[in-house]
């Protein structure tokens, strides 16, 4: 995945000055679709979880996930 991102970033060369780079290719072909797909995924996940669990259980899950993202292991 990292190699693909490097290629996308390197493809974003400013046509008027090849020494300058832009992130247009990365943003258009990866970032925007990735954000939209991630949003869609978490909407579906939360709806499915709430269909079978209480709001209290959902909040516990959200808080636990937030805690994990803040732990030193992820930083």
CHARMM internal coordinates of N, CA and C (Angstrom, degrees):
IC EDIT
DIST 1 N 1 CA 1.4537
DIST 1 CA 1 C 1.5285
ANGL 1 N 1 CA 1 C 109.96
DIST 1 C 2 N 1.3164
ANGL 1 CA 1 C 2 N 116.94
DIHE 1 N 1 CA 1 C 2 N -41.70
DIST 2 N 2 CA 1.4564
ANGL 1 C 2 N 2 CA 120.15
DIHE 1 CA 1 C 2 N 2 CA -179.14
DIST 2 CA 2 C 1.5285
ANGL 2 N 2 CA 2 C 111.43
DIHE 1 C 2 N 2 CA 2 C -60.41
DIST 2 C 3 N 1.3302
ANGL 2 CA 2 C 3 N 116.72
DIHE 2 N 2 CA 2 C 3 N -40.83
DIST 3 N 3 CA 1.4664
ANGL 2 C 3 N 3 CA 120.57
DIHE 2 CA 2 C 3 N 3 CA 179.01
DIST 3 CA 3 C 1.5223
ANGL 3 N 3 CA 3 C 111.77
DIHE 2 C 3 N 3 CA 3 C -62.42
DIST 3 C 4 N 1.3299
ANGL 3 CA 3 C 4 N 116.31
DIHE 3 N 3 CA 3 C 4 N -38.82
DIST 4 N 4 CA 1.4634
ANGL 3 C 4 N 4 CA 120.35
DIHE 3 CA 3 C 4 N 4 CA 178.73
DIST 4 CA 4 C 1.5218
ANGL 4 N 4 CA 4 C 110.40
DIHE 3 C 4 N 4 CA 4 C -64.06
DIST 4 C 5 N 1.3277
ANGL 4 CA 4 C 5 N 116.79
DIHE 4 N 4 CA 4 C 5 N -42.32
DIST 5 N 5 CA 1.4665
ANGL 4 C 5 N 5 CA 120.21
DIHE 4 CA 4 C 5 N 5 CA 179.20
DIST 5 CA 5 C 1.5256
ANGL 5 N 5 CA 5 C 110.82
DIHE 4 C 5 N 5 CA 5 C -64.32
DIST 5 C 6 N 1.3174
ANGL 5 CA 5 C 6 N 117.43
DIHE 5 N 5 CA 5 C 6 N -38.96
DIST 6 N 6 CA 1.4655
ANGL 5 C 6 N 6 CA 120.86
DIHE 5 CA 5 C 6 N 6 CA 177.70
DIST 6 CA 6 C 1.5267
ANGL 6 N 6 CA 6 C 110.03
DIHE 5 C 6 N 6 CA 6 C -61.53
DIST 6 C 7 N 1.3327
ANGL 6 CA 6 C 7 N 116.75
DIHE 6 N 6 CA 6 C 7 N -42.73
DIST 7 N 7 CA 1.4680
ANGL 6 C 7 N 7 CA 120.77
DIHE 6 CA 6 C 7 N 7 CA 178.75
DIST 7 CA 7 C 1.5237
ANGL 7 N 7 CA 7 C 110.41
DIHE 6 C 7 N 7 CA 7 C -63.14
DIST 7 C 8 N 1.3252
ANGL 7 CA 7 C 8 N 117.22
DIHE 7 N 7 CA 7 C 8 N -45.16
DIST 8 N 8 CA 1.4626
ANGL 7 C 8 N 8 CA 120.08
DIHE 7 CA 7 C 8 N 8 CA 180.00
DIST 8 CA 8 C 1.5248
ANGL 8 N 8 CA 8 C 111.62
DIHE 7 C 8 N 8 CA 8 C -61.13
DIST 8 C 9 N 1.3129
ANGL 8 CA 8 C 9 N 116.50
DIHE 8 N 8 CA 8 C 9 N -41.48
DIST 9 N 9 CA 1.4674
ANGL 8 C 9 N 9 CA 119.83
DIHE 8 CA 8 C 9 N 9 CA 178.64
DIST 9 CA 9 C 1.5269
ANGL 9 N 9 CA 9 C 109.74
DIHE 8 C 9 N 9 CA 9 C -67.20
DIST 9 C 10 N 1.3320
ANGL 9 CA 9 C 10 N 117.58
DIHE 9 N 9 CA 9 C 10 N -42.89
DIST 10 N 10 CA 1.4639
ANGL 9 C 10 N 10 CA 119.83
DIHE 9 CA 9 C 10 N 10 CA -178.20
DIST 10 CA 10 C 1.5279
ANGL 10 N 10 CA 10 C 112.37
DIHE 9 C 10 N 10 CA 10 C -68.65
DIST 10 C 11 N 1.3225
ANGL 10 CA 10 C 11 N 117.93
DIHE 10 N 10 CA 10 C 11 N -24.89
DIST 11 N 11 CA 1.4642
ANGL 10 C 11 N 11 CA 120.74
DIHE 10 CA 10 C 11 N 11 CA 176.76
DIST 11 CA 11 C 1.5265
ANGL 11 N 11 CA 11 C 112.03
DIHE 10 C 11 N 11 CA 11 C -70.06
DIST 11 C 12 N 1.3091
ANGL 11 CA 11 C 12 N 116.35
DIHE 11 N 11 CA 11 C 12 N -19.62
DIST 12 N 12 CA 1.4555
ANGL 11 C 12 N 12 CA 120.28
DIHE 11 CA 11 C 12 N 12 CA -177.28
DIST 12 CA 12 C 1.5088
ANGL 12 N 12 CA 12 C 112.67
DIHE 11 C 12 N 12 CA 12 C -84.26
DIST 12 C 13 N 1.2916
ANGL 12 CA 12 C 13 N 117.01
DIHE 12 N 12 CA 12 C 13 N 60.74
DIST 13 N 13 CA 1.4629
ANGL 12 C 13 N 13 CA 122.07
DIHE 12 CA 12 C 13 N 13 CA 178.72
DIST 13 CA 13 C 1.5229
ANGL 13 N 13 CA 13 C 108.61
DIHE 12 C 13 N 13 CA 13 C -90.63
DIST 13 C 14 N 1.3108
ANGL 13 CA 13 C 14 N 115.81
DIHE 13 N 13 CA 13 C 14 N 132.00
DIST 14 N 14 CA 1.4595
ANGL 13 C 14 N 14 CA 121.97
DIHE 13 CA 13 C 14 N 14 CA 178.80
DIST 14 CA 14 C 1.5271
ANGL 14 N 14 CA 14 C 108.78
DIHE 13 C 14 N 14 CA 14 C -64.10
DIST 14 C 15 N 1.3168
ANGL 14 CA 14 C 15 N 116.69
DIHE 14 N 14 CA 14 C 15 N 119.94
DIST 15 N 15 CA 1.4650
ANGL 14 C 15 N 15 CA 120.96
DIHE 14 CA 14 C 15 N 15 CA -176.60
DIST 15 CA 15 C 1.5222
ANGL 15 N 15 CA 15 C 113.20
DIHE 14 C 15 N 15 CA 15 C -64.52
DIST 15 C 16 N 1.3194
ANGL 15 CA 15 C 16 N 117.99
DIHE 15 N 15 CA 15 C 16 N -29.06
DIST 16 N 16 CA 1.4570
ANGL 15 C 16 N 16 CA 120.33
DIHE 15 CA 15 C 16 N 16 CA -179.14
DIST 16 CA 16 C 1.5284
ANGL 16 N 16 CA 16 C 111.94
DIHE 15 C 16 N 16 CA 16 C -80.57
DIST 16 C 17 N 1.3256
ANGL 16 CA 16 C 17 N 117.26
DIHE 16 N 16 CA 16 C 17 N -19.69
DIST 17 N 17 CA 1.4604
ANGL 16 C 17 N 17 CA 121.05
DIHE 16 CA 16 C 17 N 17 CA 179.05
DIST 17 CA 17 C 1.5205
ANGL 17 N 17 CA 17 C 108.05
DIHE 16 C 17 N 17 CA 17 C -151.82
DIST 17 C 18 N 1.3250
ANGL 17 CA 17 C 18 N 115.96
DIHE 17 N 17 CA 17 C 18 N 102.07
DIST 18 N 18 CA 1.4682
ANGL 17 C 18 N 18 CA 120.09
DIHE 17 CA 17 C 18 N 18 CA -173.30
DIST 18 CA 18 C 1.5239
ANGL 18 N 18 CA 18 C 113.30
DIHE 17 C 18 N 18 CA 18 C -67.59
DIST 18 C 19 N 1.3313
ANGL 18 CA 18 C 19 N 117.74
DIHE 18 N 18 CA 18 C 19 N -7.22
DIST 19 N 19 CA 1.4659
ANGL 18 C 19 N 19 CA 119.52
DIHE 18 CA 18 C 19 N 19 CA 175.84
DIST 19 CA 19 C 1.5318
ANGL 19 N 19 CA 19 C 111.24
DIHE 18 C 19 N 19 CA 19 C -85.13
DIST 19 C 20 N 1.3229
ANGL 19 CA 19 C 20 N 116.03
DIHE 19 N 19 CA 19 C 20 N -12.25
DIST 20 N 20 CA 1.4644
ANGL 19 C 20 N 20 CA 120.70
DIHE 19 CA 19 C 20 N 20 CA 179.17
DIST 20 CA 20 C 1.5250
ANGL 20 N 20 CA 20 C 109.59
DIHE 19 C 20 N 20 CA 20 C -100.67
DIST 20 C 21 N 1.2866
ANGL 20 CA 20 C 21 N 115.33
DIHE 20 N 20 CA 20 C 21 N 142.46
DIST 21 N 21 CA 1.4523
ANGL 20 C 21 N 21 CA 119.78
DIHE 20 CA 20 C 21 N 21 CA 176.35
DIST 21 CA 21 C 1.5099
ANGL 21 N 21 CA 21 C 111.44
DIHE 20 C 21 N 21 CA 21 C -110.41
DIST 21 C 22 N 1.2846
ANGL 21 CA 21 C 22 N 115.97
DIHE 21 N 21 CA 21 C 22 N 154.31
DIST 22 N 22 CA 1.4592
ANGL 21 C 22 N 22 CA 121.44
DIHE 21 CA 21 C 22 N 22 CA 173.19
DIST 22 CA 22 C 1.5195
ANGL 22 N 22 CA 22 C 107.09
DIHE 21 C 22 N 22 CA 22 C -128.78
DIST 22 C 23 N 1.2772
ANGL 22 CA 22 C 23 N 117.08
DIHE 22 N 22 CA 22 C 23 N 165.38
DIST 23 N 23 CA 1.4616
ANGL 22 C 23 N 23 CA 121.32
DIHE 22 CA 22 C 23 N 23 CA 178.10
DIST 23 CA 23 C 1.5202
ANGL 23 N 23 CA 23 C 111.50
DIHE 22 C 23 N 23 CA 23 C -105.70
DIST 23 C 24 N 1.3205
ANGL 23 CA 23 C 24 N 117.50
DIHE 23 N 23 CA 23 C 24 N 18.43
DIST 24 N 24 CA 1.4701
ANGL 23 C 24 N 24 CA 121.00
DIHE 23 CA 23 C 24 N 24 CA -176.25
DIST 24 CA 24 C 1.5223
ANGL 24 N 24 CA 24 C 112.82
DIHE 23 C 24 N 24 CA 24 C -57.78
DIST 24 C 25 N 1.3275
ANGL 24 CA 24 C 25 N 117.87
DIHE 24 N 24 CA 24 C 25 N -47.35
DIST 25 N 25 CA 1.4688
ANGL 24 C 25 N 25 CA 120.98
DIHE 24 CA 24 C 25 N 25 CA -178.31
DIST 25 CA 25 C 1.5177
ANGL 25 N 25 CA 25 C 109.54
DIHE 24 C 25 N 25 CA 25 C -64.51
DIST 25 C 26 N 1.3229
ANGL 25 CA 25 C 26 N 116.59
DIHE 25 N 25 CA 25 C 26 N -45.00
DIST 26 N 26 CA 1.4672
ANGL 25 C 26 N 26 CA 121.40
DIHE 25 CA 25 C 26 N 26 CA 178.53
DIST 26 CA 26 C 1.5264
ANGL 26 N 26 CA 26 C 110.89
DIHE 25 C 26 N 26 CA 26 C -59.68
DIST 26 C 27 N 1.3272
ANGL 26 CA 26 C 27 N 116.29
DIHE 26 N 26 CA 26 C 27 N -49.37
DIST 27 N 27 CA 1.4662
ANGL 26 C 27 N 27 CA 120.34
DIHE 26 CA 26 C 27 N 27 CA -177.18
DIST 27 CA 27 C 1.5233
ANGL 27 N 27 CA 27 C 111.86
DIHE 26 C 27 N 27 CA 27 C -64.88
DIST 27 C 28 N 1.3252
ANGL 27 CA 27 C 28 N 117.29
DIHE 27 N 27 CA 27 C 28 N -43.11
DIST 28 N 28 CA 1.4604
ANGL 27 C 28 N 28 CA 121.65
DIHE 27 CA 27 C 28 N 28 CA -176.77
DIST 28 CA 28 C 1.5232
ANGL 28 N 28 CA 28 C 112.48
DIHE 27 C 28 N 28 CA 28 C -73.23
DIST 28 C 29 N 1.3304
ANGL 28 CA 28 C 29 N 116.73
DIHE 28 N 28 CA 28 C 29 N -44.21
DIST 29 N 29 CA 1.4613
ANGL 28 C 29 N 29 CA 120.48
DIHE 28 CA 28 C 29 N 29 CA -171.88
DIST 29 CA 29 C 1.5238
ANGL 29 N 29 CA 29 C 115.09
DIHE 28 C 29 N 29 CA 29 C -95.40
DIST 29 C 30 N 1.3280
ANGL 29 CA 29 C 30 N 117.15
DIHE 29 N 29 CA 29 C 30 N -14.31
DIST 30 N 30 CA 1.4589
ANGL 29 C 30 N 30 CA 118.59
DIHE 29 CA 29 C 30 N 30 CA 178.52
DIST 30 CA 30 C 1.5219
ANGL 30 N 30 CA 30 C 113.07
DIHE 29 C 30 N 30 CA 30 C -126.67
DIST 30 C 31 N 1.3228
ANGL 30 CA 30 C 31 N 116.56
DIHE 30 N 30 CA 30 C 31 N -59.18
DIST 31 N 31 CA 1.4649
ANGL 30 C 31 N 31 CA 120.49
DIHE 30 CA 30 C 31 N 31 CA -171.20
DIST 31 CA 31 C 1.5295
ANGL 31 N 31 CA 31 C 113.12
DIHE 30 C 31 N 31 CA 31 C -58.22
DIST 31 C 32 N 1.3220
ANGL 31 CA 31 C 32 N 117.20
DIHE 31 N 31 CA 31 C 32 N -53.66
DIST 32 N 32 CA 1.4668
ANGL 31 C 32 N 32 CA 119.99
DIHE 31 CA 31 C 32 N 32 CA -177.82
DIST 32 CA 32 C 1.5292
ANGL 32 N 32 CA 32 C 112.02
DIHE 31 C 32 N 32 CA 32 C -62.26
DIST 32 C 33 N 1.3443
ANGL 32 CA 32 C 33 N 119.51
DIHE 32 N 32 CA 32 C 33 N -49.30
DIST 33 N 33 CA 1.4678
ANGL 32 C 33 N 33 CA 118.77
DIHE 32 CA 32 C 33 N 33 CA 178.13
DIST 33 CA 33 C 1.5331
ANGL 33 N 33 CA 33 C 112.43
DIHE 32 C 33 N 33 CA 33 C -63.42
DIST 33 C 34 N 1.3343
ANGL 33 CA 33 C 34 N 117.55
DIHE 33 N 33 CA 33 C 34 N -36.45
DIST 34 N 34 CA 1.4604
ANGL 33 C 34 N 34 CA 121.08
DIHE 33 CA 33 C 34 N 34 CA 179.74
DIST 34 CA 34 C 1.5211
ANGL 34 N 34 CA 34 C 110.98
DIHE 33 C 34 N 34 CA 34 C -64.12
DIST 34 C 35 N 1.3139
ANGL 34 CA 34 C 35 N 117.00
DIHE 34 N 34 CA 34 C 35 N -44.70
DIST 35 N 35 CA 1.4669
ANGL 34 C 35 N 35 CA 121.08
DIHE 34 CA 34 C 35 N 35 CA 179.36
DIST 35 CA 35 C 1.5282
ANGL 35 N 35 CA 35 C 110.23
DIHE 34 C 35 N 35 CA 35 C -63.64
DIST 35 C 36 N 1.3227
ANGL 35 CA 35 C 36 N 117.71
DIHE 35 N 35 CA 35 C 36 N -44.72
DIST 36 N 36 CA 1.4677
ANGL 35 C 36 N 36 CA 121.16
DIHE 35 CA 35 C 36 N 36 CA 179.82
DIST 36 CA 36 C 1.5402
ANGL 36 N 36 CA 36 C 111.34
DIHE 35 C 36 N 36 CA 36 C -63.29
DIST 36 C 37 N 1.3227
ANGL 36 CA 36 C 37 N 116.60
DIHE 36 N 36 CA 36 C 37 N -43.58
DIST 37 N 37 CA 1.4651
ANGL 36 C 37 N 37 CA 120.29
DIHE 36 CA 36 C 37 N 37 CA -179.62
DIST 37 CA 37 C 1.5234
ANGL 37 N 37 CA 37 C 110.91
DIHE 36 C 37 N 37 CA 37 C -68.02
DIST 37 C 38 N 1.3167
ANGL 37 CA 37 C 38 N 117.62
DIHE 37 N 37 CA 37 C 38 N -37.57
DIST 38 N 38 CA 1.4678
ANGL 37 C 38 N 38 CA 121.68
DIHE 37 CA 37 C 38 N 38 CA 177.26
DIST 38 CA 38 C 1.5214
ANGL 38 N 38 CA 38 C 110.08
DIHE 37 C 38 N 38 CA 38 C -64.49
DIST 38 C 39 N 1.3125
ANGL 38 CA 38 C 39 N 116.40
DIHE 38 N 38 CA 38 C 39 N -43.29
DIST 39 N 39 CA 1.4671
ANGL 38 C 39 N 39 CA 121.52
DIHE 38 CA 38 C 39 N 39 CA 177.91
DIST 39 CA 39 C 1.5265
ANGL 39 N 39 CA 39 C 110.28
DIHE 38 C 39 N 39 CA 39 C -59.95
DIST 39 C 40 N 1.3269
ANGL 39 CA 39 C 40 N 116.23
DIHE 39 N 39 CA 39 C 40 N -47.43
DIST 40 N 40 CA 1.4641
ANGL 39 C 40 N 40 CA 121.79
DIHE 39 CA 39 C 40 N 40 CA -179.66
DIST 40 CA 40 C 1.5421
ANGL 40 N 40 CA 40 C 110.78
DIHE 39 C 40 N 40 CA 40 C -61.62
DIST 40 C 41 N 1.3283
ANGL 40 CA 40 C 41 N 115.92
DIHE 40 N 40 CA 40 C 41 N -42.60
DIST 41 N 41 CA 1.4659
ANGL 40 C 41 N 41 CA 121.40
DIHE 40 CA 40 C 41 N 41 CA 179.56
DIST 41 CA 41 C 1.5322
ANGL 41 N 41 CA 41 C 111.15
DIHE 40 C 41 N 41 CA 41 C -59.54
DIST 41 C 42 N 1.3468
ANGL 41 CA 41 C 42 N 116.55
DIHE 41 N 41 CA 41 C 42 N -49.60
DIST 42 N 42 CA 1.4568
ANGL 41 C 42 N 42 CA 119.54
DIHE 41 CA 41 C 42 N 42 CA -176.84
DIST 42 CA 42 C 1.5193
ANGL 42 N 42 CA 42 C 112.93
DIHE 41 C 42 N 42 CA 42 C -70.92
DIST 42 C 43 N 1.2992
ANGL 42 CA 42 C 43 N 118.00
DIHE 42 N 42 CA 42 C 43 N -28.43
DIST 43 N 43 CA 1.4687
ANGL 42 C 43 N 43 CA 120.24
DIHE 42 CA 42 C 43 N 43 CA 173.55
DIST 43 CA 43 C 1.5249
ANGL 43 N 43 CA 43 C 109.13
DIHE 42 C 43 N 43 CA 43 C -64.54
DIST 43 C 44 N 1.3204
ANGL 43 CA 43 C 44 N 117.05
DIHE 43 N 43 CA 43 C 44 N -47.66
DIST 44 N 44 CA 1.4642
ANGL 43 C 44 N 44 CA 121.29
DIHE 43 CA 43 C 44 N 44 CA 178.89
DIST 44 CA 44 C 1.5232
ANGL 44 N 44 CA 44 C 111.54
DIHE 43 C 44 N 44 CA 44 C -63.08
DIST 44 C 45 N 1.3291
ANGL 44 CA 44 C 45 N 116.75
DIHE 44 N 44 CA 44 C 45 N -42.97
DIST 45 N 45 CA 1.4726
ANGL 44 C 45 N 45 CA 120.72
DIHE 44 CA 44 C 45 N 45 CA 179.74
DIST 45 CA 45 C 1.5299
ANGL 45 N 45 CA 45 C 110.93
DIHE 44 C 45 N 45 CA 45 C -62.11
DIST 45 C 46 N 1.3135
ANGL 45 CA 45 C 46 N 116.64
DIHE 45 N 45 CA 45 C 46 N -45.07
DIST 46 N 46 CA 1.4667
ANGL 45 C 46 N 46 CA 119.18
DIHE 45 CA 45 C 46 N 46 CA -177.91
DIST 46 CA 46 C 1.5253
ANGL 46 N 46 CA 46 C 111.03
DIHE 45 C 46 N 46 CA 46 C -67.92
DIST 46 C 47 N 1.3224
ANGL 46 CA 46 C 47 N 117.51
DIHE 46 N 46 CA 46 C 47 N -39.29
DIST 47 N 47 CA 1.4636
ANGL 46 C 47 N 47 CA 120.06
DIHE 46 CA 46 C 47 N 47 CA 178.21
DIST 47 CA 47 C 1.5254
ANGL 47 N 47 CA 47 C 111.24
DIHE 46 C 47 N 47 CA 47 C -64.65
DIST 47 C 48 N 1.3152
ANGL 47 CA 47 C 48 N 117.00
DIHE 47 N 47 CA 47 C 48 N -42.10
DIST 48 N 48 CA 1.4680
ANGL 47 C 48 N 48 CA 120.98
DIHE 47 CA 47 C 48 N 48 CA 179.44
DIST 48 CA 48 C 1.5228
ANGL 48 N 48 CA 48 C 110.31
DIHE 47 C 48 N 48 CA 48 C -65.69
DIST 48 C 49 N 1.3266
ANGL 48 CA 48 C 49 N 117.79
DIHE 48 N 48 CA 48 C 49 N -41.75
DIST 49 N 49 CA 1.4594
ANGL 48 C 49 N 49 CA 120.93
DIHE 48 CA 48 C 49 N 49 CA 179.57
DIST 49 CA 49 C 1.5195
ANGL 49 N 49 CA 49 C 110.62
DIHE 48 C 49 N 49 CA 49 C -65.26
DIST 49 C 50 N 1.3389
ANGL 49 CA 49 C 50 N 116.73
DIHE 49 N 49 CA 49 C 50 N -44.44
DIST 50 N 50 CA 1.4643
ANGL 49 C 50 N 50 CA 120.23
DIHE 49 CA 49 C 50 N 50 CA -179.65
DIST 50 CA 50 C 1.5283
ANGL 50 N 50 CA 50 C 112.69
DIHE 49 C 50 N 50 CA 50 C -67.46
DIST 50 C 51 N 1.3193
ANGL 50 CA 50 C 51 N 117.68
DIHE 50 N 50 CA 50 C 51 N -25.47
DIST 51 N 51 CA 1.4632
ANGL 50 C 51 N 51 CA 120.63
DIHE 50 CA 50 C 51 N 51 CA 178.29
DIST 51 CA 51 C 1.5282
ANGL 51 N 51 CA 51 C 110.98
DIHE 50 C 51 N 51 CA 51 C -67.85
DIST 51 C 52 N 1.3261
ANGL 51 CA 51 C 52 N 116.71
DIHE 51 N 51 CA 51 C 52 N -23.80
DIST 52 N 52 CA 1.4598
ANGL 51 C 52 N 52 CA 120.36
DIHE 51 CA 51 C 52 N 52 CA -176.47
DIST 52 CA 52 C 1.5231
ANGL 52 N 52 CA 52 C 113.97
DIHE 51 C 52 N 52 CA 52 C -117.05
DIST 52 C 53 N 1.3244
ANGL 52 CA 52 C 53 N 118.00
DIHE 52 N 52 CA 52 C 53 N -4.14
DIST 53 N 53 CA 1.4635
ANGL 52 C 53 N 53 CA 121.78
DIHE 52 CA 52 C 53 N 53 CA -176.03
DIST 53 CA 53 C 1.5198
ANGL 53 N 53 CA 53 C 110.40
DIHE 52 C 53 N 53 CA 53 C -137.43
DIST 53 C 54 N 1.3186
ANGL 53 CA 53 C 54 N 115.08
DIHE 53 N 53 CA 53 C 54 N 164.55
DIST 54 N 54 CA 1.4636
ANGL 53 C 54 N 54 CA 120.30
DIHE 53 CA 53 C 54 N 54 CA 179.17
DIST 54 CA 54 C 1.5263
ANGL 54 N 54 CA 54 C 110.24
DIHE 53 C 54 N 54 CA 54 C -79.22
DIST 54 C 55 N 1.3311
ANGL 54 CA 54 C 55 N 114.39
DIHE 54 N 54 CA 54 C 55 N 165.55
DIST 55 N 55 CA 1.4590
ANGL 54 C 55 N 55 CA 120.26
DIHE 54 CA 54 C 55 N 55 CA 176.93
DIST 55 CA 55 C 1.5328
ANGL 55 N 55 CA 55 C 109.65
DIHE 54 C 55 N 55 CA 55 C -63.31
DIST 55 C 56 N 1.3203
ANGL 55 CA 55 C 56 N 116.54
DIHE 55 N 55 CA 55 C 56 N -35.51
DIST 56 N 56 CA 1.4720
ANGL 55 C 56 N 56 CA 120.69
DIHE 55 CA 55 C 56 N 56 CA 178.33
DIST 56 CA 56 C 1.5321
ANGL 56 N 56 CA 56 C 109.81
DIHE 55 C 56 N 56 CA 56 C -60.57
DIST 56 C 57 N 1.3269
ANGL 56 CA 56 C 57 N 117.52
DIHE 56 N 56 CA 56 C 57 N -45.28
DIST 57 N 57 CA 1.4647
ANGL 56 C 57 N 57 CA 121.02
DIHE 56 CA 56 C 57 N 57 CA 178.20
DIST 57 CA 57 C 1.5260
ANGL 57 N 57 CA 57 C 111.02
DIHE 56 C 57 N 57 CA 57 C -64.46
DIST 57 C 58 N 1.3311
ANGL 57 CA 57 C 58 N 116.19
DIHE 57 N 57 CA 57 C 58 N -37.93
DIST 58 N 58 CA 1.4642
ANGL 57 C 58 N 58 CA 120.52
DIHE 57 CA 57 C 58 N 58 CA 177.56
DIST 58 CA 58 C 1.5238
ANGL 58 N 58 CA 58 C 110.45
DIHE 57 C 58 N 58 CA 58 C -62.16
DIST 58 C 59 N 1.3241
ANGL 58 CA 58 C 59 N 116.94
DIHE 58 N 58 CA 58 C 59 N -45.71
DIST 59 N 59 CA 1.4620
ANGL 58 C 59 N 59 CA 120.78
DIHE 58 CA 58 C 59 N 59 CA -179.91
DIST 59 CA 59 C 1.5270
ANGL 59 N 59 CA 59 C 111.13
DIHE 58 C 59 N 59 CA 59 C -63.42
DIST 59 C 60 N 1.3353
ANGL 59 CA 59 C 60 N 117.14
DIHE 59 N 59 CA 59 C 60 N -37.89
DIST 60 N 60 CA 1.4620
ANGL 59 C 60 N 60 CA 120.39
DIHE 59 CA 59 C 60 N 60 CA 176.33
DIST 60 CA 60 C 1.5251
ANGL 60 N 60 CA 60 C 109.76
DIHE 59 C 60 N 60 CA 60 C -61.21
DIST 60 C 61 N 1.3224
ANGL 60 CA 60 C 61 N 115.84
DIHE 60 N 60 CA 60 C 61 N -43.68
DIST 61 N 61 CA 1.4697
ANGL 60 C 61 N 61 CA 120.79
DIHE 60 CA 60 C 61 N 61 CA -179.98
DIST 61 CA 61 C 1.5339
ANGL 61 N 61 CA 61 C 110.65
DIHE 60 C 61 N 61 CA 61 C -63.73
DIST 61 C 62 N 1.3177
ANGL 61 CA 61 C 62 N 116.92
DIHE 61 N 61 CA 61 C 62 N -44.58
DIST 62 N 62 CA 1.4652
ANGL 61 C 62 N 62 CA 121.43
DIHE 61 CA 61 C 62 N 62 CA 179.79
DIST 62 CA 62 C 1.5223
ANGL 62 N 62 CA 62 C 110.06
DIHE 61 C 62 N 62 CA 62 C -62.76
DIST 62 C 63 N 1.3245
ANGL 62 CA 62 C 63 N 117.16
DIHE 62 N 62 CA 62 C 63 N -46.92
DIST 63 N 63 CA 1.4714
ANGL 62 C 63 N 63 CA 120.69
DIHE 62 CA 62 C 63 N 63 CA -179.18
DIST 63 CA 63 C 1.5193
ANGL 63 N 63 CA 63 C 110.86
DIHE 62 C 63 N 63 CA 63 C -64.41
DIST 63 C 64 N 1.3160
ANGL 63 CA 63 C 64 N 117.60
DIHE 63 N 63 CA 63 C 64 N -39.21
DIST 64 N 64 CA 1.4606
ANGL 63 C 64 N 64 CA 121.11
DIHE 63 CA 63 C 64 N 64 CA 178.93
DIST 64 CA 64 C 1.5317
ANGL 64 N 64 CA 64 C 109.93
DIHE 63 C 64 N 64 CA 64 C -64.89
DIST 64 C 65 N 1.3105
ANGL 64 CA 64 C 65 N 117.96
DIHE 64 N 64 CA 64 C 65 N -43.40
DIST 65 N 65 CA 1.4529
ANGL 64 C 65 N 65 CA 121.99
DIHE 64 CA 64 C 65 N 65 CA 177.91
DIST 65 CA 65 C 1.5172
ANGL 65 N 65 CA 65 C 111.60
DIHE 64 C 65 N 65 CA 65 C -63.12
DIST 65 C 66 N 1.3307
ANGL 65 CA 65 C 66 N 116.64
DIHE 65 N 65 CA 65 C 66 N -40.59
DIST 66 N 66 CA 1.4626
ANGL 65 C 66 N 66 CA 121.28
DIHE 65 CA 65 C 66 N 66 CA 178.02
DIST 66 CA 66 C 1.5160
ANGL 66 N 66 CA 66 C 109.72
DIHE 65 C 66 N 66 CA 66 C -63.91
DIST 66 C 67 N 1.3287
ANGL 66 CA 66 C 67 N 116.41
DIHE 66 N 66 CA 66 C 67 N -41.95
DIST 67 N 67 CA 1.4580
ANGL 66 C 67 N 67 CA 121.15
DIHE 66 CA 66 C 67 N 67 CA 178.42
DIST 67 CA 67 C 1.5222
ANGL 67 N 67 CA 67 C 110.24
DIHE 66 C 67 N 67 CA 67 C -61.36
DIST 67 C 68 N 1.3350
ANGL 67 CA 67 C 68 N 117.23
DIHE 67 N 67 CA 67 C 68 N -43.00
DIST 68 N 68 CA 1.4603
ANGL 67 C 68 N 68 CA 120.21
DIHE 67 CA 67 C 68 N 68 CA -179.60
DIST 68 CA 68 C 1.5210
ANGL 68 N 68 CA 68 C 111.67
DIHE 67 C 68 N 68 CA 68 C -62.12
DIST 68 C 69 N 1.3315
ANGL 68 CA 68 C 69 N 117.02
DIHE 68 N 68 CA 68 C 69 N -39.74
DIST 69 N 69 CA 1.4608
ANGL 68 C 69 N 69 CA 120.44
DIHE 68 CA 68 C 69 N 69 CA -179.67
DIST 69 CA 69 C 1.5287
ANGL 69 N 69 CA 69 C 112.11
DIHE 68 C 69 N 69 CA 69 C -67.46
DIST 69 C 70 N 1.3277
ANGL 69 CA 69 C 70 N 116.10
DIHE 69 N 69 CA 69 C 70 N -26.63
DIST 70 N 70 CA 1.4675
ANGL 69 C 70 N 70 CA 119.92
DIHE 69 CA 69 C 70 N 70 CA 179.86
DIST 70 CA 70 C 1.5230
ANGL 70 N 70 CA 70 C 112.52
DIHE 69 C 70 N 70 CA 70 C -87.92
DIST 70 C 71 N 1.3222
ANGL 70 CA 70 C 71 N 118.20
DIHE 70 N 70 CA 70 C 71 N -9.83
DIST 71 N 71 CA 1.4554
ANGL 70 C 71 N 71 CA 120.83
DIHE 70 CA 70 C 71 N 71 CA -177.68
DIST 71 CA 71 C 1.5227
ANGL 71 N 71 CA 71 C 110.55
DIHE 70 C 71 N 71 CA 71 C -68.36
DIST 71 C 72 N 1.3256
ANGL 71 CA 71 C 72 N 117.79
DIHE 71 N 71 CA 71 C 72 N 152.58
DIST 72 N 72 CA 1.4787
ANGL 71 C 72 N 72 CA 121.14
DIHE 71 CA 71 C 72 N 72 CA -178.32
DIST 72 CA 72 C 1.5208
ANGL 72 N 72 CA 72 C 113.57
DIHE 71 C 72 N 72 CA 72 C -57.04
DIST 72 C 73 N 1.3111
ANGL 72 CA 72 C 73 N 117.61
DIHE 72 N 72 CA 72 C 73 N -25.87
DIST 73 N 73 CA 1.4575
ANGL 72 C 73 N 73 CA 121.27
DIHE 72 CA 72 C 73 N 73 CA -178.70
DIST 73 CA 73 C 1.5231
ANGL 73 N 73 CA 73 C 111.25
DIHE 72 C 73 N 73 CA 73 C -60.71
DIST 73 C 74 N 1.3386
ANGL 73 CA 73 C 74 N 118.69
DIHE 73 N 73 CA 73 C 74 N -31.75
DIST 74 N 74 CA 1.4538
ANGL 73 C 74 N 74 CA 122.91
DIHE 73 CA 73 C 74 N 74 CA -177.87
DIST 74 CA 74 C 1.5193
ANGL 74 N 74 CA 74 C 113.61
DIHE 73 C 74 N 74 CA 74 C -95.87
DIST 74 C 75 N 1.3050
ANGL 74 CA 74 C 75 N 117.95
DIHE 74 N 74 CA 74 C 75 N -2.43
DIST 75 N 75 CA 1.4735
ANGL 74 C 75 N 75 CA 120.91
DIHE 74 CA 74 C 75 N 75 CA -177.82
DIST 75 CA 75 C 1.5083
ANGL 75 N 75 CA 75 C 111.50
DIHE 74 C 75 N 75 CA 75 C -106.42
END
COOR INIT
IC SEED 1 N 1 CA 1 C
IC BUILD
